[in-house]
Amino acid sequence: MSKNLYRLKSPLRSEYYYETTARGKLNEYVELLPVDGYNQTPKETTVRYKGSGTTIKTYRTNNSQLFWTAPD
C-alpha cells in the first residue's frame, strides 16, 4: 500500500506566469514518485501542444532530497 501514498509534482522554476501557455514556451516540472510506485519510467516526458506552441517537460525521480530543493 505504501507505493500509492504520494505522488507530487512541482515546477522547476519559480517565476511569474510560469504555467501560462505561449508560443515557444517551455514549462518544466519534477515529479516525486514512491520508490515502489507504478510508472517509474520513462524518467523524462515531453508533451508539445501544437495549438498553443507550449512544451511541457516532466522529470520523474525517487530522490526526495532533489525534489525538495528550492527552485531557481
Biopython code that builds the backbone (N, CA, C, O; Angstrom):
import numpy as np
from Bio.PDB.StructureBuilder import StructureBuilder

atoms = [
    (1, "MET", "N", (0.809, -1.198, 0.000)),
    (1, "MET", "CA", (0.000, 0.000, 0.000)),
    (1, "MET", "C", (0.856, 1.268, 0.000)),
    (1, "MET", "O", (0.422, 2.308, -0.496)),
    (2, "SER", "N", (2.064, 1.188, 0.551)),
    (2, "SER", "CA", (2.902, 2.386, 0.626)),
    (2, "SER", "C", (3.273, 2.915, -0.751)),
    (2, "SER", "O", (3.603, 4.095, -0.876)),
    (3, "LYS", "N", (3.232, 2.087, -1.789)),
    (3, "LYS", "CA", (3.574, 2.525, -3.139)),
    (3, "LYS", "C", (2.597, 3.562, -3.666)),
    (3, "LYS", "O", (2.914, 4.258, -4.631)),
    (4, "ASN", "N", (1.415, 3.688, -3.064)),
    (4, "ASN", "CA", (0.390, 4.609, -3.530)),
    (4, "ASN", "C", (0.169, 5.804, -2.605)),
    (4, "ASN", "O", (-0.815, 6.525, -2.773)),
    (5, "LEU", "N", (1.048, 6.033, -1.640)),
    (5, "LEU", "CA", (0.812, 7.074, -0.643)),
    (5, "LEU", "C", (1.025, 8.496, -1.155)),
    (5, "LEU", "O", (0.356, 9.418, -0.689)),
    (6, "TYR", "N", (1.918, 8.691, -2.079)),
    (6, "TYR", "CA", (2.166, 10.054, -2.544)),
    (6, "TYR", "C", (2.611, 10.064, -4.000)),
    (6, "TYR", "O", (3.140, 9.078, -4.512)),
    (7, "ARG", "N", (2.391, 11.170, -4.636)),
    (7, "ARG", "CA", (2.884, 11.462, -5.983)),
    (7, "ARG", "C", (2.761, 12.974, -6.123)),
    (7, "ARG", "O", (1.663, 13.493, -6.319)),
    (8, "LEU", "N", (3.883, 13.681, -6.022)),
    (8, "LEU", "CA", (3.887, 15.138, -6.008)),
    (8, "LEU", "C", (4.567, 15.682, -7.257)),
    (8, "LEU", "O", (5.500, 15.077, -7.784)),
    (9, "LYS", "N", (4.090, 16.831, -7.723)),
    (9, "LYS", "CA", (4.652, 17.457, -8.913)),
    (9, "LYS", "C", (4.845, 18.943, -8.633)),
    (9, "LYS", "O", (3.967, 19.597, -8.072)),
    (10, "SER", "N", (6.022, 19.477, -9.037)),
    (10, "SER", "CA", (6.345, 20.874, -8.758)),
    (10, "SER", "C", (7.089, 21.481, -9.951)),
    (10, "SER", "O", (7.848, 20.780, -10.621)),
    (11, "PRO", "N", (6.881, 22.784, -10.226)),
    (11, "PRO", "CA", (7.639, 23.431, -11.303)),
    (11, "PRO", "C", (9.128, 23.528, -10.954)),
    (11, "PRO", "O", (9.484, 23.661, -9.783)),
    (12, "LEU", "N", (9.981, 23.463, -11.952)),
    (12, "LEU", "CA", (11.430, 23.580, -11.721)),
    (12, "LEU", "C", (11.859, 25.014, -11.456)),
    (12, "LEU", "O", (12.857, 25.240, -10.772)),
    (13, "ARG", "N", (11.133, 25.974, -11.981)),
    (13, "ARG", "CA", (11.465, 27.384, -11.776)),
    (13, "ARG", "C", (10.296, 28.087, -11.092)),
    (13, "ARG", "O", (9.136, 27.714, -11.265)),
    (14, "SER", "N", (10.625, 29.095, -10.327)),
    (14, "SER", "CA", (9.616, 29.903, -9.666)),
    (14, "SER", "C", (9.621, 31.279, -10.325)),
    (14, "SER", "O", (10.504, 32.097, -10.065)),
    (15, "GLU", "N", (8.631, 31.529, -11.179)),
    (15, "GLU", "CA", (8.563, 32.813, -11.870)),
    (15, "GLU", "C", (7.120, 33.174, -12.179)),
    (15, "GLU", "O", (6.232, 32.322, -12.169)),
    (16, "TYR", "N", (6.909, 34.437, -12.450)),
    (16, "TYR", "CA", (5.591, 34.974, -12.740)),
    (16, "TYR", "C", (5.048, 34.363, -14.037)),
    (16, "TYR", "O", (5.781, 34.253, -15.020)),
    (17, "TYR", "N", (3.774, 33.968, -14.048)),
    (17, "TYR", "CA", (3.098, 33.383, -15.215)),
    (17, "TYR", "C", (3.785, 32.130, -15.745)),
    (17, "TYR", "O", (3.777, 31.884, -16.951)),
    (18, "TYR", "N", (4.371, 31.344, -14.867)),
    (18, "TYR", "CA", (5.105, 30.150, -15.303)),
    (18, "TYR", "C", (4.207, 29.138, -16.018)),
    (18, "TYR", "O", (4.634, 28.523, -16.995)),
    (19, "GLU", "N", (2.991, 28.960, -15.554)),
    (19, "GLU", "CA", (2.113, 27.924, -16.104)),
    (19, "GLU", "C", (1.241, 28.401, -17.262)),
    (19, "GLU", "O", (0.398, 27.644, -17.744)),
    (20, "THR", "N", (1.420, 29.610, -17.707)),
    (20, "THR", "CA", (0.642, 30.095, -18.846)),
    (20, "THR", "C", (1.159, 29.476, -20.140)),
    (20, "THR", "O", (2.295, 29.006, -20.208)),
    (21, "THR", "N", (0.310, 29.483, -21.162)),
    (21, "THR", "CA", (0.710, 28.946, -22.456)),
    (21, "THR", "C", (1.081, 30.083, -23.391)),
    (21, "THR", "O", (0.424, 31.123, -23.416)),
    (22, "ALA", "N", (2.139, 29.874, -24.158)),
    (22, "ALA", "CA", (2.591, 30.866, -25.142)),
    (22, "ALA", "C", (3.413, 30.144, -26.201)),
    (22, "ALA", "O", (4.023, 29.112, -25.920)),
    (23, "ARG", "N", (3.432, 30.664, -27.377)),
    (23, "ARG", "CA", (4.176, 30.035, -28.463)),
    (23, "ARG", "C", (5.656, 29.950, -28.116)),
    (23, "ARG", "O", (6.286, 30.948, -27.768)),
    (24, "GLY", "N", (6.200, 28.737, -28.215)),
    (24, "GLY", "CA", (7.613, 28.512, -27.952)),
    (24, "GLY", "C", (8.004, 28.409, -26.489)),
    (24, "GLY", "O", (9.189, 28.288, -26.178)),
    (25, "LYS", "N", (7.024, 28.454, -25.572)),
    (25, "LYS", "CA", (7.325, 28.418, -24.139)),
    (25, "LYS", "C", (7.603, 26.987, -23.677)),
    (25, "LYS", "O", (6.957, 26.043, -24.134)),
    (26, "LEU", "N", (8.561, 26.835, -22.773)),
    (26, "LEU", "CA", (8.913, 25.545, -22.186)),
    (26, "LEU", "C", (8.617, 25.593, -20.690)),
    (26, "LEU", "O", (9.187, 26.412, -19.968)),
    (27, "ASN", "N", (7.741, 24.730, -20.231)),
    (27, "ASN", "CA", (7.439, 24.592, -18.804)),
    (27, "ASN", "C", (8.017, 23.252, -18.349)),
    (27, "ASN", "O", (7.717, 22.210, -18.931)),
    (28, "GLU", "N", (8.850, 23.289, -17.302)),
    (28, "GLU", "CA", (9.479, 22.071, -16.801)),
    (28, "GLU", "C", (9.016, 21.794, -15.374)),
    (28, "GLU", "O", (8.894, 22.705, -14.555)),
    (29, "TYR", "N", (8.763, 20.520, -15.096)),
    (29, "TYR", "CA", (8.293, 20.080, -13.791)),
    (29, "TYR", "C", (9.117, 18.886, -13.323)),
    (29, "TYR", "O", (9.696, 18.167, -14.137)),
    (30, "VAL", "N", (9.166, 18.681, -12.016)),
    (30, "VAL", "CA", (9.762, 17.477, -11.455)),
    (30, "VAL", "C", (8.665, 16.779, -10.642)),
    (30, "VAL", "O", (7.896, 17.424, -9.928)),
    (31, "GLU", "N", (8.612, 15.461, -10.764)),
    (31, "GLU", "CA", (7.566, 14.675, -10.102)),
    (31, "GLU", "C", (8.238, 13.681, -9.154)),
    (31, "GLU", "O", (9.130, 12.937, -9.562)),
    (32, "LEU", "N", (7.810, 13.670, -7.893)),
    (32, "LEU", "CA", (8.344, 12.757, -6.885)),
    (32, "LEU", "C", (7.448, 11.528, -6.821)),
    (32, "LEU", "O", (6.244, 11.629, -6.585)),
    (33, "LEU", "N", (8.063, 10.355, -7.036)),
    (33, "LEU", "CA", (7.321, 9.097, -7.050)),
    (33, "LEU", "C", (7.730, 8.228, -5.873)),
    (33, "LEU", "O", (8.866, 8.317, -5.408)),
    (34, "PRO", "N", (6.826, 7.390, -5.382)),
    (34, "PRO", "CA", (7.208, 6.418, -4.355)),
    (34, "PRO", "C", (8.240, 5.448, -4.935)),
    (34, "PRO", "O", (8.236, 5.192, -6.139)),
    (35, "VAL", "N", (9.112, 4.914, -4.102)),
    (35, "VAL", "CA", (10.167, 4.010, -4.567)),
    (35, "VAL", "C", (9.578, 2.782, -5.262)),
    (35, "VAL", "O", (10.095, 2.350, -6.293)),
    (36, "ASP", "N", (8.515, 2.225, -4.714)),
    (36, "ASP", "CA", (7.897, 1.026, -5.296)),
    (36, "ASP", "C", (6.660, 1.352, -6.119)),
    (36, "ASP", "O", (5.866, 0.459, -6.417)),
    (37, "GLY", "N", (6.484, 2.612, -6.491)),
    (37, "GLY", "CA", (5.282, 3.029, -7.216)),
    (37, "GLY", "C", (5.267, 2.571, -8.665)),
    (37, "GLY", "O", (6.277, 2.117, -9.202)),
    (38, "TYR", "N", (4.122, 2.697, -9.273)),
    (38, "TYR", "CA", (3.955, 2.351, -10.675)),
    (38, "TYR", "C", (4.485, 3.479, -11.550)),
    (38, "TYR", "O", (4.725, 4.584, -11.065)),
    (39, "ASN", "N", (4.665, 3.204, -12.825)),
    (39, "ASN", "CA", (5.087, 4.193, -13.824)),
    (39, "ASN", "C", (6.395, 4.884, -13.463)),
    (39, "ASN", "O", (6.466, 6.113, -13.457)),
    (40, "GLN", "N", (7.420, 4.112, -13.164)),
    (40, "GLN", "CA", (8.739, 4.658, -12.849)),
    (40, "GLN", "C", (9.457, 5.171, -14.096)),
    (40, "GLN", "O", (10.338, 6.027, -14.002)),
    (41, "THR", "N", (9.087, 4.656, -15.240)),
    (41, "THR", "CA", (9.718, 5.069, -16.489)),
    (41, "THR", "C", (8.660, 5.563, -17.446)),
    (41, "THR", "O", (7.516, 5.126, -17.322)),
    (42, "PRO", "N", (8.941, 6.412, -18.363)),
    (42, "PRO", "CA", (10.255, 6.991, -18.622)),
    (42, "PRO", "C", (10.606, 8.045, -17.578)),
    (42, "PRO", "O", (9.720, 8.614, -16.941)),
    (43, "LYS", "N", (11.882, 8.298, -17.410)),
    (43, "LYS", "CA", (12.351, 9.288, -16.425)),
    (43, "LYS", "C", (12.077, 10.711, -16.879)),
    (43, "LYS", "O", (12.051, 11.632, -16.063)),
    (44, "GLU", "N", (11.873, 10.895, -18.172)),
    (44, "GLU", "CA", (11.613, 12.222, -18.730)),
    (44, "GLU", "C", (10.518, 12.099, -19.785)),
    (44, "GLU", "O", (10.567, 11.227, -20.653)),
    (45, "THR", "N", (9.527, 12.990, -19.694)),
    (45, "THR", "CA", (8.421, 13.001, -20.650)),
    (45, "THR", "C", (8.280, 14.402, -21.232)),
    (45, "THR", "O", (8.337, 15.390, -20.500)),
    (46, "THR", "N", (8.098, 14.488, -22.545)),
    (46, "THR", "CA", (7.904, 15.771, -23.207)),
    (46, "THR", "C", (6.606, 15.748, -23.991)),
    (46, "THR", "O", (6.362, 14.833, -24.778)),
    (47, "VAL", "N", (5.763, 16.772, -23.772)),
    (47, "VAL", "CA", (4.491, 16.908, -24.489)),
    (47, "VAL", "C", (4.490, 18.271, -25.161)),
    (47, "VAL", "O", (4.723, 19.290, -24.512)),
    (48, "ARG", "N", (4.228, 18.288, -26.462)),
    (48, "ARG", "CA", (4.162, 19.547, -27.215)),
    (48, "ARG", "C", (2.725, 19.779, -27.662)),
    (48, "ARG", "O", (2.107, 18.903, -28.266)),
    (49, "TYR", "N", (2.201, 20.953, -27.364)),
    (49, "TYR", "CA", (0.845, 21.319, -27.757)),
    (49, "TYR", "C", (0.918, 22.189, -29.001)),
    (49, "TYR", "O", (1.391, 23.324, -28.942)),
    (50, "LYS", "N", (0.455, 21.668, -30.118)),
    (50, "LYS", "CA", (0.547, 22.384, -31.393)),
    (50, "LYS", "C", (-0.301, 23.649, -31.418)),
    (50, "LYS", "O", (0.114, 24.649, -32.003)),
    (51, "GLY", "N", (-1.470, 23.631, -30.801)),
    (51, "GLY", "CA", (-2.351, 24.794, -30.809)),
    (51, "GLY", "C", (-1.745, 26.001, -30.124)),
    (51, "GLY", "O", (-1.816, 27.112, -30.649)),
    (52, "SER", "N", (-1.146, 25.800, -28.952)),
    (52, "SER", "CA", (-0.580, 26.915, -28.188)),
    (52, "SER", "C", (0.914, 27.088, -28.426)),
    (52, "SER", "O", (1.458, 28.162, -28.166)),
    (53, "GLY", "N", (1.580, 26.059, -28.910)),
    (53, "GLY", "CA", (3.029, 26.135, -29.108)),
    (53, "GLY", "C", (3.819, 25.921, -27.838)),
    (53, "GLY", "O", (5.028, 26.152, -27.824)),
    (54, "THR", "N", (3.170, 25.484, -26.767)),
    (54, "THR", "CA", (3.821, 25.267, -25.478)),
    (54, "THR", "C", (4.366, 23.844, -25.389)),
    (54, "THR", "O", (3.749, 22.902, -25.885)),
    (55, "THR", "N", (5.526, 23.697, -24.753)),
    (55, "THR", "CA", (6.111, 22.386, -24.489)),
    (55, "THR", "C", (6.166, 22.185, -22.987)),
    (55, "THR", "O", (6.615, 23.068, -22.255)),
    (56, "ILE", "N", (5.711, 21.022, -22.520)),
    (56, "ILE", "CA", (5.762, 20.694, -21.093)),
    (56, "ILE", "C", (6.655, 19.477, -20.928)),
    (56, "ILE", "O", (6.399, 18.419, -21.503)),
    (57, "LYS", "N", (7.716, 19.641, -20.127)),
    (57, "LYS", "CA", (8.665, 18.564, -19.882)),
    (57, "LYS", "C", (8.584, 18.192, -18.405)),
    (57, "LYS", "O", (8.647, 19.061, -17.537)),
    (58, "THR", "N", (8.442, 16.896, -18.124)),
    (58, "THR", "CA", (8.336, 16.408, -16.756)),
    (58, "THR", "C", (9.449, 15.404, -16.487)),
    (58, "THR", "O", (9.641, 14.458, -17.251)),
    (59, "TYR", "N", (10.181, 15.616, -15.394)),
    (59, "TYR", "CA", (11.224, 14.700, -14.956)),
    (59, "TYR", "C", (10.689, 13.928, -13.760)),
    (59, "TYR", "O", (10.081, 14.518, -12.867)),
    (60, "ARG", "N", (10.906, 12.614, -13.729)),
    (60, "ARG", "CA", (10.448, 11.782, -12.605)),
    (60, "ARG", "C", (11.644, 11.350, -11.773)),
    (60, "ARG", "O", (12.707, 11.033, -12.307)),
    (61, "THR", "N", (11.455, 11.341, -10.449)),
    (61, "THR", "CA", (12.539, 10.946, -9.544)),
    (61, "THR", "C", (11.969, 10.275, -8.296)),
    (61, "THR", "O", (10.808, 10.467, -7.937)),
    (62, "ASN", "N", (12.823, 9.482, -7.647)),
    (62, "ASN", "CA", (12.516, 8.913, -6.328)),
    (62, "ASN", "C", (13.342, 9.599, -5.247)),
    (62, "ASN", "O", (13.200, 9.281, -4.066)),
    (63, "ASN", "N", (14.195, 10.530, -5.632)),
    (63, "ASN", "CA", (15.102, 11.219, -4.727)),
    (63, "ASN", "C", (14.371, 12.385, -4.061)),
    (63, "ASN", "O", (14.186, 13.437, -4.673)),
    (64, "SER", "N", (13.963, 12.196, -2.823)),
    (64, "SER", "CA", (13.196, 13.239, -2.126)),
    (64, "SER", "C", (14.038, 14.483, -1.836)),
    (64, "SER", "O", (13.505, 15.592, -1.826)),
    (65, "GLN", "N", (15.338, 14.319, -1.602)),
    (65, "GLN", "CA", (16.193, 15.496, -1.358)),
    (65, "GLN", "C", (16.283, 16.368, -2.603)),
    (65, "GLN", "O", (16.250, 17.595, -2.503)),
    (66, "LEU", "N", (16.393, 15.761, -3.750)),
    (66, "LEU", "CA", (16.413, 16.506, -5.005)),
    (66, "LEU", "C", (15.077, 17.207, -5.237)),
    (66, "LEU", "O", (15.047, 18.365, -5.653)),
    (67, "PHE", "N", (13.989, 16.517, -4.972)),
    (67, "PHE", "CA", (12.653, 17.095, -5.190)),
    (67, "PHE", "C", (12.403, 18.304, -4.310)),
    (67, "PHE", "O", (11.845, 19.295, -4.780)),
    (68, "TRP", "N", (12.802, 18.251, -3.044)),
    (68, "TRP", "CA", (12.513, 19.336, -2.095)),
    (68, "TRP", "C", (13.527, 20.476, -2.157)),
    (68, "TRP", "O", (13.433, 21.401, -1.351)),
    (69, "THR", "N", (14.489, 20.450, -3.075)),
    (69, "THR", "CA", (15.401, 21.553, -3.275)),
    (69, "THR", "C", (14.640, 22.767, -3.783)),
    (69, "THR", "O", (13.765, 22.630, -4.637)),
    (70, "ALA", "N", (14.957, 23.950, -3.275)),
    (70, "ALA", "CA", (14.253, 25.169, -3.695)),
    (70, "ALA", "C", (14.440, 25.403, -5.203)),
    (70, "ALA", "O", (15.532, 25.192, -5.732)),
    (71, "PRO", "N", (13.379, 25.838, -5.888)),
    (71, "PRO", "CA", (13.504, 26.104, -7.336)),
    (71, "PRO", "C", (14.382, 27.320, -7.599)),
    (71, "PRO", "O", (14.596, 28.152, -6.717)),
    (72, "ASP", "N", (14.894, 27.408, -8.844)),
    (72, "ASP", "CA", (15.737, 28.546, -9.251)),
    (72, "ASP", "C", (14.951, 29.830, -9.269)),
    (72, "ASP", "O", (15.500, 30.885, -9.587)),
]
sb = StructureBuilder()
sb.init_structure("model")
sb.init_model(0)
sb.init_chain("A")
sb.init_seg("    ")
for serial, (resi, resn, name, xyz) in enumerate(atoms, 1):
    if name == "N":
        sb.init_residue(resn, " ", resi, " ")
    sb.init_atom(name, np.array(xyz, "f"), 0.0, 1.0, " ", f" {name:<3s}", serial, name[0])
structure = sb.get_structure()
